[in-house]
């Protein structure tokens, strides 16, 4: 609560412990930050969601939570997990889809607002 945050702030909860996760997420999801994510299994996410509802978070506030955190890269190592989390943060902040560019018919580059840039012929 005492940490300065703004619209560029990224908050990631990686503890796997509800006694820490819930109070932090309750605060974080009510702040005007760029991204809030939490690590854990899908079962942990469902339990966390129930607990956050019990402390009064709304559907709109809960919709801001990225959980389980990260993109599906098939990560196994801590380094790969960190990469999947960083990739999701970039995708969310820049408006990316997270799908492979090969075969996708989406813009490769986006402007700073996350909007696609006009393609160059």
MOPAC internal coordinates of N, CA, C and O (Angstrom, degrees):
PM7 1SCF
backbone

  N    0.0000 0     0.00 0     0.00 0    0    0    0
  C    1.4524 1     0.00 0     0.00 0    1    0    0
  C    1.5278 1   111.28 1     0.00 0    2    1    0
  O    1.2310 1   120.13 1   153.54 1    3    2    1
  N    1.3245 1   117.35 1   -26.46 1    3    2    1
  C    1.4541 1   120.51 1  -178.12 1    5    3    2
  C    1.5158 1   114.30 1   -90.58 1    6    5    3
  O    1.2310 1   119.76 1  -179.14 1    7    6    5
  N    1.3216 1   118.06 1     0.86 1    7    6    5
  C    1.4577 1   121.87 1  -178.96 1    9    7    6
  C    1.5219 1   110.38 1   -88.89 1   10    9    7
  O    1.2310 1   120.77 1   -47.18 1   11   10    9
  N    1.3308 1   116.13 1   132.82 1   11   10    9
  C    1.4662 1   120.02 1   177.45 1   13   11   10
  C    1.5312 1   109.15 1   -69.18 1   14   13   11
  O    1.2310 1   120.88 1   -47.68 1   15   14   13
  N    1.3336 1   115.92 1   132.32 1   15   14   13
  C    1.4588 1   121.85 1   177.63 1   17   15   14
  C    1.5168 1   109.09 1  -133.43 1   18   17   15
  O    1.2310 1   120.74 1   -18.96 1   19   18   17
  N    1.3283 1   116.18 1   161.04 1   19   18   17
  C    1.4542 1   121.05 1   174.54 1   21   19   18
  C    1.5209 1   108.74 1  -151.86 1   22   21   19
  O    1.2310 1   120.39 1    10.24 1   23   22   21
  N    1.3111 1   116.87 1  -169.76 1   23   22   21
  C    1.4631 1   121.92 1  -175.09 1   25   23   22
  C    1.5262 1   113.01 1   -68.54 1   26   25   23
  O    1.2310 1   119.67 1   174.35 1   27   26   25
  N    1.3313 1   118.24 1    -5.65 1   27   26   25
  C    1.4600 1   121.83 1   176.47 1   29   27   26
  C    1.5210 1   112.43 1  -100.41 1   30   29   27
  O    1.2310 1   120.16 1   173.55 1   31   30   29
  N    1.3173 1   117.30 1    -6.45 1   31   30   29
  C    1.4640 1   122.09 1  -174.28 1   33   31   30
  C    1.5257 1   111.48 1   -72.40 1   34   33   31
  O    1.2310 1   121.42 1   -42.61 1   35   34   33
  N    1.3299 1   114.89 1   137.39 1   35   34   33
  C    1.4584 1   123.45 1   175.75 1   37   35   34
  C    1.5214 1   107.12 1  -116.46 1   38   37   35
  O    1.2310 1   120.52 1   -53.50 1   39   38   37
  N    1.3322 1   116.61 1   126.50 1   39   38   37
  C    1.4596 1   121.70 1   179.53 1   41   39   38
  C    1.5244 1   109.14 1  -119.50 1   42   41   39
  O    1.2310 1   120.73 1   -55.73 1   43   42   41
  N    1.3363 1   116.22 1   124.27 1   43   42   41
  C    1.4554 1   121.59 1   179.16 1   45   43   42
  C    1.5187 1   109.47 1  -125.43 1   46   45   43
  O    1.2310 1   120.75 1   -51.97 1   47   46   45
  N    1.3288 1   116.18 1   128.03 1   47   46   45
  C    1.4525 1   122.44 1   178.95 1   49   47   46
  C    1.5269 1   107.68 1  -102.91 1   50   49   47
  O    1.2310 1   121.06 1   -58.84 1   51   50   49
  N    1.3242 1   115.57 1   121.16 1   51   50   49
  C    1.4582 1   119.97 1  -173.78 1   53   51   50
  C    1.5278 1   112.64 1  -125.13 1   54   53   51
  O    1.2310 1   119.66 1  -159.42 1   55   54   53
  N    1.3313 1   118.26 1    20.58 1   55   54   53
  C    1.4585 1   120.80 1  -171.65 1   57   55   54
  C    1.5192 1   115.12 1   -84.92 1   58   57   55
  O    1.2310 1   119.22 1   151.25 1   59   58   57
  N    1.3094 1   119.10 1   -28.75 1   59   58   57
  C    1.4714 1   123.18 1  -174.96 1   61   59   58
  C    1.5273 1   112.07 1    64.76 1   62   61   59
  O    1.2310 1   119.51 1  -155.57 1   63   62   61
  N    1.3003 1   118.55 1    24.43 1   63   62   61
  C    1.4643 1   120.77 1  -178.06 1   65   63   62
  C    1.5213 1   109.02 1  -133.02 1   66   65   63
  O    1.2310 1   120.68 1   -65.39 1   67   66   65
  N    1.3344 1   116.31 1   114.61 1   67   66   65
  C    1.4711 1   121.48 1  -174.59 1   69   67   66
  C    1.5213 1   112.79 1   -57.96 1   70   69   67
  O    1.2310 1   119.72 1   148.62 1   71   70   69
  N    1.3288 1   118.14 1   -31.38 1   71   70   69
  C    1.4673 1   118.96 1  -178.28 1   73   71   70
  C    1.5226 1   111.75 1   -65.61 1   74   73   71
  O    1.2310 1   120.10 1   156.82 1   75   74   73
  N    1.3325 1   117.42 1   -23.18 1   75   74   73
  C    1.4627 1   121.71 1   174.44 1   77   75   74
  C    1.5295 1   111.20 1   -98.29 1   78   77   75
  O    1.2310 1   121.08 1   136.57 1   79   78   77
  N    1.3422 1   115.53 1   -43.43 1   79   78   77
  C    1.4645 1   121.39 1  -174.47 1   81   79   78
  C    1.5274 1   113.37 1   -60.99 1   82   81   79
  O    1.2310 1   120.43 1   131.15 1   83   82   81
  N    1.3190 1   116.78 1   -48.85 1   83   82   81
  C    1.4622 1   120.23 1  -172.02 1   85   83   82
  C    1.5236 1   112.24 1   -63.26 1   86   85   83
  O    1.2310 1   118.81 1   128.57 1   87   86   85
  N    1.3391 1   119.87 1   -51.43 1   87   86   85
  C    1.4745 1   118.19 1   179.21 1   89   87   86
  C    1.5367 1   112.64 1   -61.64 1   90   89   87
  O    1.2310 1   120.52 1   140.84 1   91   90   89
  N    1.3338 1   116.61 1   -39.16 1   91   90   89
  C    1.4532 1   119.06 1  -179.78 1   93   91   90
  C    1.5310 1   111.06 1   -66.73 1   94   93   91
  O    1.2310 1   120.36 1   134.88 1   95   94   93
  N    1.3333 1   116.92 1   -45.12 1   95   94   93
  C    1.4615 1   120.08 1   179.95 1   97   95   94
  C    1.5178 1   112.05 1   -68.22 1   98   97   95
  O    1.2310 1   120.18 1   145.24 1   99   98   97
  N    1.3168 1   117.26 1   -34.76 1   99   98   97
  C    1.4669 1   120.36 1   176.90 1  101   99   98
  C    1.5242 1   109.92 1   -58.01 1  102  101   99
  O    1.2310 1   120.35 1   137.07 1  103  102  101
  N    1.3140 1   116.95 1   -42.93 1  103  102  101
  C    1.4628 1   121.65 1   177.81 1  105  103  102
  C    1.5239 1   111.13 1   -72.54 1  106  105  103
  O    1.2310 1   120.58 1   131.06 1  107  106  105
  N    1.3364 1   116.50 1   -48.94 1  107  106  105
  C    1.4620 1   121.60 1  -174.53 1  109  107  106
  C    1.5210 1   113.00 1   -60.03 1  110  109  107
  O    1.2310 1   120.36 1   138.91 1  111  110  109
  N    1.3320 1   116.92 1   -41.09 1  111  110  109
  C    1.4626 1   120.20 1  -176.59 1  113  111  110
  C    1.5230 1   113.02 1   -72.30 1  114  113  111
  O    1.2310 1   120.59 1   171.39 1  115  114  113
  N    1.3105 1   116.47 1    -8.61 1  115  114  113
  C    1.4679 1   120.59 1   176.39 1  117  115  114
  C    1.5246 1   112.00 1  -103.29 1  118  117  115
  O    1.2310 1   120.38 1  -178.30 1  119  118  117
  N    1.3129 1   116.87 1     1.70 1  119  118  117
  C    1.4624 1   121.17 1   178.12 1  121  119  118
  C    1.5278 1   110.01 1   -95.51 1  122  121  119
  O    1.2310 1   120.15 1   -29.84 1  123  122  121
  N    1.3258 1   117.31 1   150.16 1  123  122  121
  C    1.4754 1   120.36 1   177.78 1  125  123  122
  C    1.5348 1   111.09 1   -82.22 1  126  125  123
  O    1.2310 1   120.97 1  -113.76 1  127  126  125
  N    1.3346 1   115.75 1    66.24 1  127  126  125
  C    1.4618 1   121.20 1  -179.55 1  129  127  126
  C    1.5275 1   110.42 1  -104.42 1  130  129  127
  O    1.2310 1   120.85 1   -14.80 1  131  130  129
  N    1.3322 1   115.98 1   165.20 1  131  130  129
  C    1.4613 1   121.27 1  -176.04 1  133  131  130
  C    1.5212 1   113.55 1   -73.00 1  134  133  131
  O    1.2310 1   120.22 1   146.89 1  135  134  133
  N    1.3312 1   117.19 1   -33.11 1  135  134  133
  C    1.4659 1   120.00 1  -170.88 1  137  135  134
  C    1.5193 1   109.33 1  -158.09 1  138  137  135
  O    1.2310 1   120.76 1   -42.52 1  139  138  137
  N    1.3329 1   116.15 1   137.48 1  139  138  137
  C    1.4637 1   122.22 1   171.83 1  141  139  138
  C    1.5270 1   106.95 1  -131.83 1  142  141  139
  O    1.2310 1   120.75 1   -57.32 1  143  142  141
  N    1.3264 1   116.17 1   122.68 1  143  142  141
  C    1.4579 1   120.91 1  -179.98 1  145  143  142
  C    1.5102 1   111.19 1  -131.76 1  146  145  143
  O    1.2310 1   120.72 1   -24.27 1  147  146  145
  N    1.3330 1   116.23 1   155.73 1  147  146  145
  C    1.4610 1   121.27 1   178.53 1  149  147  146
  C    1.5258 1   109.71 1  -140.94 1  150  149  147
  O    1.2310 1   121.21 1   -46.72 1  151  150  149
  N    1.3275 1   115.30 1   133.28 1  151  150  149
  C    1.4482 1   122.09 1   179.78 1  153  151  150
  C    1.5229 1   109.95 1   -80.68 1  154  153  151
  O    1.2310 1   121.06 1   -28.48 1  155  154  153
  N    1.3046 1   115.58 1   151.52 1  155  154  153
  C    1.4617 1   120.97 1   175.39 1  157  155  154
  C    1.5148 1   110.83 1   147.42 1  158  157  155
  O    1.2310 1   121.69 1   -10.56 1  159  158  157
  N    1.3059 1   114.36 1   169.44 1  159  158  157
  C    1.4632 1   120.47 1   179.39 1  161  159  158
  C    1.5270 1   110.00 1   -74.01 1  162  161  159
  O    1.2310 1   120.93 1    -7.05 1  163  162  161
  N    1.3081 1   115.84 1   172.95 1  163  162  161
  C    1.4704 1   119.94 1   175.94 1  165  163  162
  C    1.5397 1   110.15 1   -64.59 1  166  165  163
  O    1.2310 1   120.17 1   143.70 1  167  166  165
  N    1.3263 1   117.28 1   -36.30 1  167  166  165
  C    1.4604 1   121.25 1   176.98 1  169  167  166
  C    1.5299 1   109.78 1   -64.97 1  170  169  167
  O    1.2310 1   120.26 1   137.23 1  171  170  169
  N    1.3281 1   117.10 1   -42.77 1  171  170  169
  C    1.4634 1   121.04 1   176.77 1  173  171  170
  C    1.5172 1   110.37 1   -61.81 1  174  173  171
  O    1.2310 1   120.42 1   140.23 1  175  174  173
  N    1.3323 1   116.80 1   -39.77 1  175  174  173
  C    1.4610 1   120.57 1   178.82 1  177  175  174
  C    1.5312 1   110.83 1   -61.07 1  178  177  175
  O    1.2310 1   120.11 1   135.22 1  179  178  177
  N    1.3331 1   117.39 1   -44.78 1  179  178  177
  C    1.4667 1   120.23 1  -179.72 1  181  179  178
  C    1.5265 1   111.20 1   -62.75 1  182  181  179
  O    1.2310 1   120.46 1   137.89 1  183  182  181
  N    1.3260 1   116.72 1   -42.11 1  183  182  181
  C    1.4632 1   120.55 1   177.18 1  185  183  182
  C    1.5283 1   110.31 1   -64.17 1  186  185  183
  O    1.2310 1   120.58 1   136.39 1  187  186  185
  N    1.3182 1   116.50 1   -43.61 1  187  186  185
  C    1.4707 1   121.49 1   179.62 1  189  187  186
  C    1.5226 1   110.28 1   -61.94 1  190  189  187
  O    1.2310 1   120.74 1   137.30 1  191  190  189
  N    1.3186 1   116.18 1   -42.70 1  191  190  189
  C    1.4665 1   121.22 1   179.00 1  193  191  190
  C    1.5389 1   110.37 1   -59.58 1  194  193  191
  O    1.2310 1   120.68 1   134.83 1  195  194  193
  N    1.3209 1   116.31 1   -45.17 1  195  194  193
  C    1.4766 1   120.01 1   177.85 1  197  195  194
  C    1.5245 1   111.19 1   -60.89 1  198  197  195
  O    1.2310 1   120.27 1   135.18 1  199  198  197
  N    1.3192 1   117.08 1   -44.82 1  199  198  197
  C    1.4642 1   121.12 1  -179.30 1  201  199  198
  C    1.5291 1   111.21 1   -64.51 1  202  201  199
  O    1.2310 1   120.31 1   140.66 1  203  202  201
  N    1.3294 1   117.01 1   -39.34 1  203  202  201
  C    1.4653 1   120.40 1   179.42 1  205  203  202
  C    1.5290 1   110.56 1   -67.59 1  206  205  203
  O    1.2310 1   120.11 1   144.01 1  207  206  205
  N    1.3116 1   117.40 1   -35.99 1  207  206  205
  C    1.4701 1   120.37 1   175.05 1  209  207  206
  C    1.5340 1   110.51 1   -64.68 1  210  209  207
  O    1.2310 1   120.67 1   141.20 1  211  210  209
  N    1.3275 1   116.32 1   -38.80 1  211  210  209
  C    1.4669 1   120.76 1   179.78 1  213  211  210
  C    1.5305 1   112.18 1   -63.56 1  214  213  211
  O    1.2310 1   120.13 1   150.44 1  215  214  213
  N    1.3382 1   117.36 1   -29.56 1  215  214  213
  C    1.4674 1   119.60 1   178.31 1  217  215  214
  C    1.5237 1   111.73 1   -90.28 1  218  217  215
  O    1.2310 1   120.40 1  -174.74 1  219  218  217
  N    1.3423 1   116.84 1     5.26 1  219  218  217
  C    1.4516 1   120.40 1   169.94 1  221  219  218
  C    1.5093 1   117.74 1   102.04 1  222  221  219
  O    1.2310 1   119.32 1  -170.64 1  223  222  221
  N    1.3378 1   118.90 1     9.36 1  223  222  221
  C    1.4605 1   118.50 1   177.30 1  225  223  222
  C    1.5227 1   110.43 1   -71.31 1  226  225  223
  O    1.2310 1   121.04 1   -35.84 1  227  226  225
  N    1.3290 1   115.61 1   144.16 1  227  226  225
  C    1.4614 1   122.26 1  -178.24 1  229  227  226
  C    1.5276 1   110.10 1   -88.41 1  230  229  227
  O    1.2310 1   120.72 1   -12.88 1  231  230  229
  N    1.3250 1   116.23 1   167.12 1  231  230  229
  C    1.4645 1   120.85 1   175.30 1  233  231  230
  C    1.5304 1   110.39 1   -57.24 1  234  233  231
  O    1.2310 1   120.61 1   139.02 1  235  234  233
  N    1.3140 1   116.44 1   -40.98 1  235  234  233
  C    1.4637 1   120.61 1  -179.35 1  237  235  234
  C    1.5307 1   111.27 1   -63.39 1  238  237  235
  O    1.2310 1   120.54 1   137.20 1  239  238  237
  N    1.3235 1   116.58 1   -42.80 1  239  238  237
  C    1.4668 1   119.64 1   177.89 1  241  239  238
  C    1.5308 1   110.61 1   -66.26 1  242  241  239
  O    1.2310 1   120.08 1   137.54 1  243  242  241
  N    1.3188 1   117.45 1   -42.46 1  243  242  241
  C    1.4611 1   121.17 1  -179.37 1  245  243  242
  C    1.5263 1   112.27 1   -66.89 1  246  245  243
  O    1.2310 1   120.10 1   151.81 1  247  246  245
  N    1.3169 1   117.41 1   -28.19 1  247  246  245
  C    1.4653 1   120.93 1   178.93 1  249  247  246
  C    1.5271 1   111.81 1   -64.35 1  250  249  247
  O    1.2310 1   120.17 1   160.42 1  251  250  249
  N    1.3165 1   117.27 1   -19.58 1  251  250  249
  C    1.4708 1   121.31 1   179.30 1  253  251  250
  C    1.5273 1   112.69 1   -79.16 1  254  253  251
  O    1.2310 1   120.14 1   166.69 1  255  254  253
  N    1.3290 1   117.35 1   -13.31 1  255  254  253
  C    1.4589 1   121.64 1  -175.64 1  257  255  254
  C    1.5242 1   111.11 1   -81.89 1  258  257  255
  O    1.2310 1   120.89 1   -54.90 1  259  258  257
  N    1.3069 1   115.90 1   125.10 1  259  258  257
  C    1.4651 1   122.36 1   174.74 1  261  259  258
  C    1.5228 1   107.02 1   -96.20 1  262  261  259
  O    1.2310 1   121.27 1   -73.09 1  263  262  261
  N    1.3252 1   115.17 1   106.91 1  263  262  261
  C    1.4537 1   120.37 1  -176.03 1  265  263  262
  C    1.5183 1   108.94 1  -157.70 1  266  265  263
  O    1.2310 1   119.11 1   -47.67 1  267  266  265
  N    1.3020 1   119.30 1   132.33 1  267  266  265
  C    1.4451 1   126.70 1    -8.74 1  269  267  266
  C    1.5324 1   111.34 1   -58.48 1  270  269  267
  O    1.2310 1   121.26 1   -35.96 1  271  270  269
  N    1.3138 1   115.19 1   144.04 1  271  270  269
  C    1.4558 1   122.97 1  -174.97 1  273  271  270
  C    1.5333 1   110.86 1   -72.57 1  274  273  271
  O    1.2310 1   120.62 1   -35.71 1  275  274  273
  N    1.3280 1   116.41 1   144.29 1  275  274  273
  C    1.4633 1   121.53 1   173.03 1  277  275  274
  C    1.5132 1   114.30 1   101.58 1  278  277  275
  O    1.2310 1   121.58 1   -14.31 1  279  278  277
  N    1.3329 1   114.57 1   165.69 1  279  278  277
  C    1.4657 1   121.84 1   174.70 1  281  279  278
  C    1.5215 1   109.28 1   -95.07 1  282  281  279
  O    1.2310 1   120.55 1   -27.04 1  283  282  281
  N    1.3159 1   116.55 1   152.96 1  283  282  281
  C    1.4595 1   121.67 1   178.78 1  285  283  282
  C    1.5229 1   109.18 1   -75.86 1  286  285  283
  O    1.2310 1   120.99 1   -85.37 1  287  286  285
  N    1.3350 1   115.72 1    94.63 1  287  286  285
  C    1.4608 1   121.41 1   176.91 1  289  287  286
  C    1.5250 1   110.90 1  -107.06 1  290  289  287
  O    1.2310 1   120.48 1   179.98 1  291  290  289
  N    1.3261 1   116.70 1    -0.02 1  291  290  289
  C    1.4598 1   120.47 1  -173.72 1  293  291  290
  C    1.5195 1   111.16 1    76.82 1  294  293  291
  O    1.2310 1   120.22 1  -154.42 1  295  294  293
  N    1.3183 1   117.18 1    25.58 1  295  294  293
  C    1.4650 1   122.33 1  -175.75 1  297  295  294
  C    1.5222 1   111.59 1   -60.59 1  298  297  295
  O    1.2310 1   120.88 1   -38.96 1  299  298  297
  N    1.3275 1   115.93 1   141.04 1  299  298  297
  C    1.4609 1   122.55 1   176.53 1  301  299  298
  C    1.5350 1   111.56 1  -125.19 1  302  301  299
  O    1.2310 1   120.33 1   142.33 1  303  302  301
  N    1.3162 1   116.98 1   -37.67 1  303  302  301
  C    1.4684 1   121.08 1  -176.16 1  305  303  302
  C    1.5263 1   110.27 1   -92.24 1  306  305  303
  O    1.2310 1   120.00 1   -17.51 1  307  306  305
  N    1.3303 1   117.60 1   162.49 1  307  306  305
  C    1.4613 1   119.60 1   175.26 1  309  307  306
  C    1.5326 1   112.49 1   -57.40 1  310  309  307
  O    1.2310 1   120.23 1   142.42 1  311  310  309
  N    1.3195 1   117.16 1   -37.58 1  311  310  309
  C    1.4629 1   120.74 1   179.35 1  313  311  310
  C    1.5252 1   111.40 1   -66.04 1  314  313  311
  O    1.2310 1   120.30 1   138.70 1  315  314  313
  N    1.3194 1   117.04 1   -41.30 1  315  314  313
  C    1.4616 1   121.13 1   178.33 1  317  315  314
  C    1.5263 1   110.47 1   -67.66 1  318  317  315
  O    1.2310 1   120.46 1   142.41 1  319  318  317
  N    1.3247 1   116.72 1   -37.59 1  319  318  317
  C    1.4675 1   120.56 1   176.99 1  321  319  318
  C    1.5243 1   110.22 1   -63.35 1  322  321  319
  O    1.2310 1   120.69 1   136.03 1  323  322  321
  N    1.3352 1   116.29 1   -43.97 1  323  322  321
  C    1.4670 1   120.13 1   177.52 1  325  323  322
  C    1.5264 1   110.46 1   -60.67 1  326  325  323
  O    1.2310 1   120.01 1   139.63 1  327  326  325
  N    1.3210 1   117.58 1   -40.37 1  327  326  325
  C    1.4645 1   121.46 1   178.14 1  329  327  326
  C    1.5242 1   110.81 1   -63.19 1  330  329  327
  O    1.2310 1   119.81 1   139.03 1  331  330  329
  N    1.3350 1   117.97 1   -40.97 1  331  330  329
  C    1.4665 1   120.24 1  -179.80 1  333  331  330
  C    1.5277 1   111.15 1   -66.19 1  334  333  331
  O    1.2310 1   120.50 1   144.86 1  335  334  333
  N    1.3367 1   116.66 1   -35.14 1  335  334  333
  C    1.4626 1   120.90 1   177.48 1  337  335  334
  C    1.5222 1   109.92 1   -69.24 1  338  337  335
  O    1.2310 1   120.56 1   133.09 1  339  338  337
  N    1.3271 1   116.53 1   -46.91 1  339  338  337
  C    1.4711 1   120.27 1   179.26 1  341  339  338
  C    1.5256 1   110.78 1   -61.37 1  342  341  339
  O    1.2310 1   120.26 1   140.71 1  343  342  341
  N    1.3241 1   117.11 1   -39.29 1  343  342  341
  C    1.4685 1   120.76 1   179.48 1  345  343  342
  C    1.5281 1   110.88 1   -63.16 1  346  345  343
  O    1.2310 1   120.21 1   139.07 1  347  346  345
  N    1.3344 1   117.21 1   -40.93 1  347  346  345
  C    1.4676 1   119.29 1   178.50 1  349  347  346
  C    1.5224 1   110.65 1   -65.76 1  350  349  347
  O    1.2310 1   120.28 1   138.68 1  351  350  349
  N    1.3193 1   117.08 1   -41.32 1  351  350  349
  C    1.4629 1   120.33 1   179.73 1  353  351  350
  C    1.5241 1   110.55 1   -59.90 1  354  353  351
  O    1.2310 1   120.23 1   134.35 1  355  354  353
  N    1.3240 1   117.17 1   -45.65 1  355  354  353
  C    1.4677 1   120.47 1   178.35 1  357  355  354
  C    1.5206 1   110.21 1   -62.59 1  358  357  355
  O    1.2310 1   120.02 1   134.59 1  359  358  357
  N    1.3279 1   117.56 1   -45.41 1  359  358  357
  C    1.4681 1   120.83 1  -179.35 1  361  359  358
  C    1.5211 1   111.20 1   -59.79 1  362  361  359
  O    1.2310 1   120.08 1   136.53 1  363  362  361
  N    1.3247 1   117.44 1   -43.47 1  363  362  361
  C    1.4610 1   121.04 1  -179.85 1  365  363  362
  C    1.5193 1   110.51 1   -66.29 1  366  365  363
  O    1.2310 1   120.24 1   133.74 1  367  366  365
  N    1.3169 1   117.14 1   -46.26 1  367  366  365
  C    1.4658 1   120.85 1  -176.47 1  369  367  366
  C    1.5241 1   112.46 1   -69.28 1  370  369  367
  O    1.2310 1   119.97 1   148.98 1  371  370  369
  N    1.3229 1   117.66 1   -31.02 1  371  370  369
  C    1.4692 1   121.08 1  -175.35 1  373  371  370
  C    1.5180 1   114.00 1  -105.37 1  374  373  371
  O    1.2310 1   120.21 1   179.25 1  375  374  373
  N    1.3218 1   117.20 1    -0.75 1  375  374  373
  C    1.4649 1   120.04 1   177.27 1  377  375  374
  C    1.5078 1   114.13 1    81.82 1  378  377  375
  O    1.2310 1   119.97 1  -158.96 1  379  378  377
  N    1.3198 1   117.66 1    21.04 1  379  378  377
  C    1.4598 1   120.84 1   178.40 1  381  379  378
  C    1.5144 1   111.66 1   -77.25 1  382  381  379
  O    1.2310 1   120.74 1   -21.10 1  383  382  381
  N    1.3089 1   116.18 1   158.90 1  383  382  381
  C    1.4642 1   120.84 1  -178.34 1  385  383  382
  C    1.5232 1   112.53 1   -89.43 1  386  385  383
  O    1.2310 1   119.98 1   156.53 1  387  386  385
  N    1.3154 1   117.65 1   -23.47 1  387  386  385
  C    1.4546 1   120.75 1  -176.75 1  389  387  386
  C    1.5213 1   113.02 1    84.28 1  390  389  387
  O    1.2310 1   119.70 1   179.16 1  391  390  389
  N    1.3237 1   118.17 1    -0.84 1  391  390  389
  C    1.4688 1   120.18 1   178.42 1  393  391  390
  C    1.5287 1   109.17 1   -88.86 1  394  393  391
  O    1.2310 1   120.11 1   -24.49 1  395  394  393
  N    1.3360 1   117.39 1   155.51 1  395  394  393
  C    1.4637 1   119.49 1   178.42 1  397  395  394
  C    1.5299 1   111.46 1   -59.40 1  398  397  395
  O    1.2310 1   120.45 1   -37.18 1  399  398  397
  N    1.3238 1   116.75 1   142.82 1  399  398  397
  C    1.4630 1   120.37 1   178.42 1  401  399  398
  C    1.5278 1   111.63 1   -70.52 1  402  401  399
  O    1.2310 1   120.38 1   151.24 1  403  402  401
  N    1.3249 1   116.89 1   -28.76 1  403  402  401
  C    1.4583 1   120.62 1   177.64 1  405  403  402
  C    1.5161 1   109.59 1   -63.41 1  406  405  403
  O    1.2310 1   120.51 1   -58.67 1  407  406  405
  N    1.3079 1   116.63 1   121.33 1  407  406  405
  C    1.4599 1   121.06 1   178.79 1  409  407  406
  C    1.5136 1   114.67 1    82.10 1  410  409  407
  O    1.2310 1   120.02 1   170.01 1  411  410  409
  N    1.3254 1   117.57 1    -9.99 1  411  410  409
  C    1.4619 1   120.16 1   179.15 1  413  411  410
  C    1.5147 1   109.38 1   -83.25 1  414  413  411
  O    1.2310 1   120.85 1   -32.94 1  415  414  413
  N    1.2875 1   115.98 1   147.06 1  415  414  413
  C    1.4631 1   120.91 1   177.69 1  417  415  414
  C    1.5247 1   108.98 1  -109.78 1  418  417  415
  O    1.2310 1   121.69 1  -131.74 1  419  418  417
  N    1.3226 1   114.36 1    48.26 1  419  418  417
  C    1.4566 1   121.71 1   179.86 1  421  419  418
  C    1.5186 1   108.86 1  -116.30 1  422  421  419
  O    1.2310 1   119.77 1   -23.29 1  423  422  421
  N    1.3231 1   118.04 1   156.71 1  423  422  421
  C    1.4628 1   120.12 1   178.00 1  425  423  422
  C    1.5247 1   111.06 1   -61.96 1  426  425  423
  O    1.2310 1   120.69 1   -35.10 1  427  426  425
  N    1.3190 1   116.29 1   144.90 1  427  426  425
  C    1.4572 1   121.10 1   177.60 1  429  427  426
  C    1.5176 1   110.19 1   -81.20 1  430  429  427
  O    1.2310 1   120.15 1   142.60 1  431  430  429
  N    1.3282 1   117.32 1   -37.40 1  431  430  429
  C    1.4607 1   121.80 1  -176.85 1  433  431  430
  C    1.5253 1   110.40 1  -114.92 1  434  433  431
  O    1.2310 1   120.93 1   -34.89 1  435  434  433
  N    1.3289 1   115.83 1   145.11 1  435  434  433
  C    1.4599 1   123.63 1   177.36 1  437  435  434
  C    1.5153 1   107.86 1  -124.97 1  438  437  435
  O    1.2310 1   120.00 1   -27.65 1  439  438  437
  N    1.3462 1   117.60 1   152.35 1  439  438  437
  C    1.4630 1   119.34 1   175.14 1  441  439  438
  C    1.5213 1   108.94 1   -78.09 1  442  441  439
  O    1.2310 1   119.83 1     1.34 1  443  442  441
  N    1.3115 1   117.92 1  -178.66 1  443  442  441
  C    1.4637 1   121.49 1  -174.70 1  445  443  442
  C    1.5328 1   112.80 1   -65.09 1  446  445  443
  O    1.2310 1   119.46 1   163.57 1  447  446  445
  N    1.3226 1   118.63 1   -16.43 1  447  446  445
  C    1.4673 1   120.82 1   178.27 1  449  447  446
  C    1.5259 1   111.13 1   -88.80 1  450  449  447
  O    1.2310 1   120.02 1   176.98 1  451  450  449
  N    1.3422 1   117.56 1    -3.02 1  451  450  449
  C    1.4554 1   120.53 1  -177.01 1  453  451  450
  C    1.5109 1   112.90 1    91.74 1  454  453  451
  O    1.2310 1   119.80 1   179.78 1  455  454  453
  N    1.3360 1   117.98 1    -0.22 1  455  454  453
  C    1.4561 1   121.79 1   179.71 1  457  455  454
  C    1.5245 1   109.85 1   -83.30 1  458  457  455
  O    1.2310 1   119.68 1   -37.61 1  459  458  457
  N    1.3542 1   118.21 1   142.39 1  459  458  457
  C    1.4666 1   120.37 1   178.69 1  461  459  458
  C    1.5273 1   110.91 1   -60.32 1  462  461  459
  O    1.2310 1   121.04 1   -39.44 1  463  462  461
  N    1.3269 1   115.61 1   140.56 1  463  462  461
  C    1.4570 1   120.19 1   174.16 1  465  463  462
  C    1.5243 1   108.47 1   -83.74 1  466  465  463
  O    1.2310 1   120.35 1   -28.46 1  467  466  465
  N    1.3096 1   116.93 1   151.54 1  467  466  465
  C    1.4595 1   120.86 1   177.06 1  469  467  466
  C    1.5213 1   108.09 1   -61.89 1  470  469  467
  O    1.2310 1   120.52 1   -44.02 1  471  470  469
  N    1.3063 1   116.61 1   135.98 1  471  470  469
  C    1.4587 1   119.11 1  -179.71 1  473  471  470
  C    1.5126 1   110.45 1   -74.16 1  474  473  471
  O    1.2310 1   121.39 1   -27.91 1  475  474  473
  N    1.3097 1   114.95 1   152.09 1  475  474  473
  C    1.4634 1   121.96 1   179.46 1  477  475  474
  C    1.5145 1   107.41 1   -98.53 1  478  477  475
  O    1.2310 1   120.46 1   -50.93 1  479  478  477
  N    1.3268 1   116.72 1   129.07 1  479  478  477
  C    1.4643 1   120.28 1  -177.46 1  481  479  478
  C    1.4894 1   111.53 1   -74.54 1  482  481  479
  O    1.2310 1   120.10 1   180.00 1  483  482  481

